[in-house]
Amino acid sequence: MIFIAAKFKVRPEFADHWLEIAGPFTAATRAEPGCRWYDWSRSVDDPSVYVLLEAFADQDAGAAHVNSAHFAEARRTLPPHLVATPEIINVTIDQDGWSELGELAVRSS
């Protein structure tokens, strides 16, 4: 599985609307057959920073994503809303999804 964490610094005037701005791209990506998840979070320390956690089944799914029409459209439409180029961590891992965090296991009473 390809796991990606990306940090987006959004221009302050667009920060409250970023999820709407990125909405069509988010929906199209989530609809890709190889997309495992594509989830946005907003920083509690800086409201103009969004973190995207995304995962794709394999290299083929990742390639299909970056070669899609909606990715090309996002490359054109999203950068004008950003302060800087997003930062990314991109790794391939031998896993198919989320694992449980055993150290914080929830036990039924």
Residue, then its C-alpha position, 0 to 999 in steps of 0.5 A: m500500500i502507498f501511504i501519503a501524508a501531505k501538509f497544505k499551507v492555505r492562503p488565509e483568505f481561503a482557509d475556511h473554505w479549503l474543504e469546499i475548494a478541494g471538494p471536487f478533487t477529494a470526491a473524485t479521488r475517493a471514487e478511484p478503485g485503488c483509493r483506500w482513503y483520502d482524509w483531510s484534517r485541519s491543524v489545531d495550532d494553525p487554521s491555515v494548515y491542512v493535513l491530508l492522509e491518503a492511501f492507495a492499494d499499490q503502485d498501479a493505483g497511485a499511478a492511476h491517481v496522478n495520471s487522472a483527469h481530476f489530478a491534472e485539474a487539481r494541479r491547475t486549480l489548487p495552487p493559487h489557493l496555497v501559500a507554498t508548495p505542499e510538503i509530503i511524506n510518501v512511503t510504500i508499506d506492507q500493509d492493507g489498511w489501518s492497524e489497531l493501536g494496541e497501547l491504547a486498546v479499548r476494553s469492553s467492561 
